[in-house]
Amino acid sequence: MKATFHGGVHPAHSSKRPTQSLAIRDFVSDTVQIVMNMNIGAPSAPCVQKGDHVKLGQVIGEPVGFLGIPVHASVSGEVVSVEPLPYLSEAPAMCVTIRNDFKDEWVELHPLGNVETVDPALIIPAIKNAGICGMGGASFPTHVKLSIKPEQKCDYILANGAECETHLTADHRLMLENSTRIVDGLRAVMRAVGCPQGVIGIEDNKPDAIEAMEKACQGREGVRVQVLKTKYPQGGEKQLIEAITGRQVPTGGLPIGCGCIVVNVGTCAAIADALIDGKPLVERITTVTGAVRNPANLRLRIGTNVDDIIGECGGYSVEPGKIFFGGAMTGLCLPHANLPIAKSTNGIVVMTREQAKTDEEDPCIRCGKCGEVCPIGLKPLKIKLAADADNIEAAKKLHVMDCTLCGSCSFICPARRHLTAAFKVAKQKIAAQAKKGGSGK
């Protein structure tokens, strides 16, 4: 049986074709710029100075606050600067720049061994020490997600292999080429929280990945593959939970509120690397596609510059109109290409000038399609009216904070209304007012 959820849309699968059959290959640049705010929470605090020699995997940023995680050197070499640089946040991001000596001299590692025999009490601390956060784009610290309260019960660990976003094939290739490590990481998480069931959700447009993961699950306790109907946003946490378990995440709540924890397949593989080999998170697989001469799935060191990555892919095929991290539905547009990748950078997509054009809004025709496709069951039309009027209180009452900004409503709208963009601004205003202690009016 193929599982699915209410609502959703069907972006063209053709955007994945340039890279879905391309094996992962390595690219290592001569310099990395590692930002300290790669995860949700306070930025890490640099603990190295200009002129220091660092080893691969050495801690260069100490965790700060409850959501903090350490940051590690992704190459060995000399620290050439420790300074704030413009990034994708409002304020400049503290950044450690390292000149690669290409020796790949590792810091001393402390592997814990087989995921089936390691003491479960050691797993979550090891995940934190490895600096692992969500690699599907959310960047939430994984050790915090797994640190559930004693009274909470986890019935399902869901490994997200849907990769429903346009253009991206990094997770697809990972499932084909390193399926055993994904299952190892999933089993480690299950043992860490005492969960009996691990389910790997994969859309039915990836039959080869389904076959590979089913084979890797054979003989592993409590682990199975669930085939999902291909539909966006099937990879959203709430949608994945609904499709596989039939459960609903409570409004304003977390997945553990309905007995579930969701982790990306890339995060699972990183967890296995941390436990089996003792390696921190210093590299990731990223799809590079669109208007580049040689699209690719690259294994990149964290902090690799986008300009260098585009160069590795043969440069631009035409003059670029827009570059963004992630897929076309939820991707984050870059101001320029002289920026480094982070732990959550699963894709770099280059659009042509024609593709990058923003459509002008037409008047709403009240067709109701936006409401039909909303996977949360919201009323996008009414929220947009409230947001355009800057009536934040009305937007709150219409549950704009439950919006996942998936973009389905904007995708389906025949009037090309900028729905998702308006909701994002409204959510930011509400969050800012909450931070200041305001009422939200």
C-alpha positions in Angstrom: 0.0 0.0 0.0 1.2 3.5 -0.9 0.7 6.0 1.9 -0.1 9.6 1.5 -1.6 12.7 3.2 -4.4 15.2 2.7 -3.7 18.0 0.2 -0.5 18.7 -1.6 0.6 19.4 -5.2 2.6 17.7 -8.0 5.6 19.8 -9.2 7.2 18.4 -12.4 9.5 15.5 -11.6 11.7 16.5 -14.6 13.8 18.9 -12.5 15.4 15.8 -10.9 16.4 14.1 -14.1 19.7 15.8 -14.7 21.2 14.4 -11.5 19.2 11.4 -10.4 21.4 8.9 -12.2 24.7 10.6 -11.3 26.8 8.9 -8.6 28.1 10.9 -5.7 31.6 12.2 -6.2 34.0 14.2 -4.0 35.1 17.7 -4.3 37.5 19.4 -1.8 38.4 23.1 -2.2 41.6 24.9 -1.1 39.7 27.0 1.5 36.7 26.6 3.6 34.6 29.3 5.4 32.8 27.7 8.3 30.0 29.8 9.9 29.2 29.4 13.5 25.4 29.7 13.2 24.5 26.6 11.1 21.8 25.3 13.4 18.6 26.6 15.0 19.7 28.2 18.3 22.5 30.5 19.5 25.7 30.6 17.3 28.6 28.6 18.4 31.6 30.4 20.0 34.9 30.2 18.1 37.6 28.6 20.1 40.5 29.0 17.6 42.5 32.1 16.5 44.1 33.3 13.3 47.4 31.5 12.7 46.3 28.3 14.6 46.9 25.0 12.9 43.8 22.7 13.1 43.2 19.1 12.4 40.3 17.7 10.5 37.4 17.1 12.9 38.9 19.4 15.6 36.3 21.5 17.5 36.6 25.1 16.3 33.3 26.4 17.7 31.9 25.6 21.2 28.2 25.1 21.7 26.2 28.0 23.3 22.9 27.6 25.0 20.3 24.8 25.1 20.2 24.3 21.4 23.9 24.7 20.9 26.1 22.2 19.0 29.9 22.2 18.4 31.4 23.1 15.0 34.3 21.2 13.6 37.1 21.9 11.1 36.2 20.2 7.8 39.8 20.3 6.6 43.2 20.3 8.2 45.3 23.4 7.8 45.9 27.0 8.9 43.2 29.3 10.4 43.5 32.5 8.2 40.7 34.5 9.8 38.1 34.5 12.6 35.7 37.3 11.9 32.1 38.2 11.2 31.1 38.0 7.6 27.8 38.8 5.8 25.8 35.6 5.4 22.1 34.7 5.2 21.1 36.1 8.6 20.1 39.6 9.4 23.4 40.2 11.2 26.9 39.1 9.9 27.8 35.5 11.0 31.0 34.7 12.8 33.1 32.7 10.5 36.3 30.6 10.8 38.3 30.5 7.5 40.8 27.7 7.1 43.4 27.2 4.3 43.4 23.5 3.4 46.8 21.8 3.5 45.2 18.7 1.8 46.8 16.4 4.4 43.4 15.4 5.9 45.2 15.0 9.3 42.4 13.8 11.6 42.0 14.8 15.3 42.0 11.7 17.5 38.7 9.9 17.1 36.7 7.9 19.6 34.5 5.4 17.9 31.9 3.6 19.9 31.5 0.6 17.6 28.5 -1.5 16.5 25.2 0.4 16.8 23.5 -2.8 17.9 25.8 -3.3 20.9 26.8 0.2 22.0 25.4 1.3 25.4 22.2 3.3 24.4 23.0 5.9 27.1 26.1 6.9 25.0 24.3 7.5 21.7 22.7 10.9 22.3 25.8 12.5 23.8 27.9 11.2 20.9 25.4 12.8 18.5 25.8 16.1 20.2 29.6 15.9 20.3 29.5 15.2 16.6 27.7 18.4 15.9 24.8 16.8 14.1 21.7 18.8 13.2 18.9 18.1 10.8 20.4 17.7 7.3 17.1 17.9 5.4 17.1 21.7 5.7 15.6 22.4 9.1 19.0 22.4 11.0 17.4 21.5 14.4 20.0 20.0 16.8 19.4 16.2 16.6 20.4 15.5 20.2 17.7 17.9 21.4 15.1 16.2 19.2 16.0 12.9 20.8 16.1 14.1 24.4 12.5 13.3 25.2 11.0 13.6 28.6 10.6 10.4 30.8 6.8 10.6 30.5 6.9 10.8 26.7 6.8 7.6 24.6 8.1 7.3 21.1 6.3 4.6 19.0 7.9 5.5 15.7 11.2 6.8 14.4 10.5 7.9 10.8 13.5 8.2 8.5 12.6 10.8 5.8 13.7 9.6 2.4 10.9 11.3 0.5 13.0 14.0 -0.9 9.9 15.6 -2.4 11.5 19.0 -3.2 12.2 19.8 -6.8 15.7 19.4 -8.3 17.2 17.6 -5.3 18.6 14.0 -5.6 21.2 14.0 -2.8 19.2 11.8 -0.5 18.2 9.5 -3.4 21.8 8.9 -4.2 22.7 8.4 -0.6 20.0 5.7 -0.3 21.4 3.9 -3.3 25.1 4.2 -2.4 25.1 4.0 1.4 21.9 2.3 2.4 23.4 0.2 5.3 24.7 3.3 7.0 21.2 4.8 7.0 19.8 1.7 8.6 22.7 1.8 11.1 21.8 5.4 12.1 18.1 4.6 12.3 18.7 1.6 14.6 21.0 3.8 16.8 18.2 6.3 17.2 15.7 3.6 18.0 17.9 2.2 20.7 18.7 5.6 22.1 15.0 6.4 22.8 13.7 2.9 23.3 11.5 2.9 20.2 10.3 -0.4 18.7 9.6 0.7 15.2 11.7 2.4 12.5 10.1 3.3 9.2 11.9 4.6 6.2 9.5 6.6 4.0 10.3 6.8 0.3 8.2 8.1 -2.6 7.3 5.7 -5.3 9.2 7.7 -8.0 12.4 6.2 -6.5 12.0 2.4 -7.1 15.7 1.8 -7.1 16.1 3.5 -3.7 13.1 1.5 -2.3 14.8 -1.7 -3.4 18.1 -0.8 -1.9 16.7 0.3 1.4 14.5 -2.8 1.6 17.5 -5.0 1.1 19.5 -3.0 3.8 16.6 -3.5 6.3 16.6 -7.3 6.0 17.6 -8.9 9.3 17.5 -5.6 11.2 15.1 -5.5 14.2 11.9 -3.4 13.9 13.0 -1.6 10.6 11.0 -1.5 7.4 10.4 0.7 4.3 7.0 2.4 3.6 6.3 3.3 0.0 4.7 6.8 -0.3 2.7 8.3 -3.1 4.8 10.9 -4.9 3.3 14.2 -3.9 4.7 17.5 -2.4 5.2 18.2 0.5 5.4 14.5 1.4 8.7 15.1 3.1 7.3 17.6 5.6 7.3 16.2 9.2 3.6 16.5 9.7 2.8 15.1 6.3 5.2 12.1 6.7 3.7 11.3 10.1 0.1 11.5 8.8 1.0 9.3 5.8 2.8 6.6 7.6 1.0 6.4 11.0 -2.3 8.2 10.4 -1.6 10.4 13.4 -1.8 14.2 13.6 0.8 16.4 15.3 -1.1 18.6 17.8 -1.5 22.3 16.8 1.5 24.2 18.1 3.0 20.9 19.2 5.9 18.7 18.3 5.9 15.2 16.6 6.8 13.5 19.9 3.3 14.8 21.0 1.8 12.0 18.9 4.6 9.5 19.6 6.8 10.1 16.6 10.3 11.5 15.9 11.3 12.3 12.3 15.0 12.3 11.1 16.3 12.8 7.6 18.1 9.8 6.0 21.3 12.0 5.7 21.1 12.6 9.4 20.8 8.9 10.0 24.0 8.3 8.0 25.8 11.0 9.9 24.8 9.4 13.2 26.2 6.1 12.0 29.5 7.8 11.0 29.7 9.4 14.5 29.1 6.1 16.4 30.9 3.6 14.2 33.9 5.7 13.1 33.8 8.5 15.7 33.7 11.1 13.0 31.9 14.5 13.6 29.8 16.1 10.9 32.3 17.7 8.5 30.8 16.9 5.1 27.5 16.4 3.3 26.1 15.4 -0.1 24.7 18.3 -2.1 22.9 18.3 -5.4 24.2 21.0 -7.8 21.9 21.5 -10.8 20.1 24.0 -13.0 22.0 26.3 -15.3 25.4 24.7 -14.7 27.4 22.9 -17.4 27.9 19.7 -15.4 25.2 19.0 -12.8 26.3 16.7 -10.0 25.8 15.2 -6.6 28.9 16.2 -4.7 30.2 15.2 -1.3 31.4 18.5 0.0 33.2 19.7 3.1 31.2 22.0 5.3 32.2 25.6 4.5 33.0 25.0 0.8 32.3 28.2 -1.2 29.5 28.2 -3.8 31.7 29.9 -6.4 34.2 27.0 -6.1 31.4 24.5 -6.3 29.9 26.0 -9.4 33.4 26.0 -10.9 33.8 22.3 -10.1 30.6 21.8 -12.1 32.0 23.5 -15.2 30.6 27.0 -14.5 27.3 28.5 -15.5 25.7 27.3 -18.8 24.0 30.7 -19.2 24.0 33.9 -17.3 22.4 33.1 -13.9 19.2 34.8 -12.8 19.0 33.4 -9.3 20.9 30.9 -7.1 19.4 29.3 -4.1 20.0 26.7 -1.4 17.5 23.9 -1.4 14.7 23.2 -4.0 12.5 25.6 -5.9 9.6 25.3 -3.5 11.2 26.2 -0.2 14.8 27.2 -1.2 16.6 30.2 0.2 17.7 32.7 -2.4 21.4 33.8 -2.2 22.4 37.5 -2.6 25.5 36.2 -4.5 27.6 33.1 -5.0 30.5 34.0 -2.7 29.0 32.2 0.2 29.8 28.9 1.9 27.5 25.9 2.4 26.3 24.8 5.8 25.3 21.5 7.3 21.8 21.8 6.0 22.7 22.7 2.3 21.1 19.8 0.4 21.1 21.6 -2.9 22.4 24.5 -4.9 20.1 25.3 -7.8 20.9 27.9 -10.5 18.0 29.5 -12.4 18.2 31.3 -15.7 17.0 34.9 -15.9 13.8 33.8 -17.5 13.1 31.2 -14.8 13.9 33.7 -12.1 11.3 36.2 -13.1 8.7 37.0 -10.5 5.1 37.0 -11.7 2.9 40.0 -10.9 -0.1 39.2 -8.7 -3.5 39.2 -10.3 -6.7 39.7 -8.3 -7.9 36.6 -6.4 -10.7 34.8 -8.2 -11.9 32.9 -5.1 -11.4 29.5 -6.7 -10.5 27.9 -3.4 -7.6 25.8 -4.8 -5.2 27.2 -2.2 -7.3 25.7 0.6 -7.7 22.4 -1.2 -4.0 21.8 -1.5 -3.0 23.1 2.0 -1.6 20.0 3.8 -2.3 21.7 7.2 -5.9 22.5 6.3 -5.5 26.3 6.6 -7.4 29.1 4.8 -4.7 30.7 2.7 -7.0 33.3 1.1 -8.2 34.7 4.5 -4.6 34.7 5.9 -3.4 36.6 2.9 -6.0 39.2 3.3 -5.1 39.6 7.0 -1.3 39.7 6.2 -1.8 42.3 3.4 -3.7 44.5 5.8 -1.0 44.0 8.4 -3.6 42.6 10.7 -1.3 40.3 12.6 -3.8 39.4 15.2 -6.3 38.2 12.6 -3.5 36.1 11.0 -2.7 34.5 14.3 -6.4 33.6 14.8 -6.3 32.0 11.4 -3.3 29.8 12.6 -0.7 31.3 10.3 1.9 30.0 12.8 0.9 26.5 11.8 1.8 27.2 8.2 5.0 25.2 7.2 5.7 27.6 4.3 5.7 24.6 1.9 4.6 26.8 -1.0 1.8 24.5 -2.2 -0.8 27.4 -2.2 1.4 29.7 -4.2 2.2 26.8 -6.7 -1.4 26.1 -7.4 -2.8 29.7 -7.5 -4.0 30.6 -11.0 -3.7 34.3 -10.1 -0.1 33.9 -9.0 -0.8 35.4 -5.6 2.3 35.7 -3.4 0.7 33.7 -0.6 3.7 32.0 1.0 5.8 35.1 1.0 3.1 37.0 2.8 2.7 34.2 5.4 6.5 34.2 6.0 6.5 37.9 6.7 3.5 37.5 9.0 5.2 34.7 11.0 8.3 36.8 11.3 6.4 39.7 12.7 4.6 37.5 15.2 7.8 35.9 16.3 9.5 39.3 16.7 6.6 40.6 18.8 6.6 37.5 21.0 10.3 38.0 21.5 9.7 41.6 22.7 6.8 40.5 24.9 4.2 42.2 22.7 0.6 41.1 22.3 0.8 40.6 18.5 -1.8 43.2 17.8 
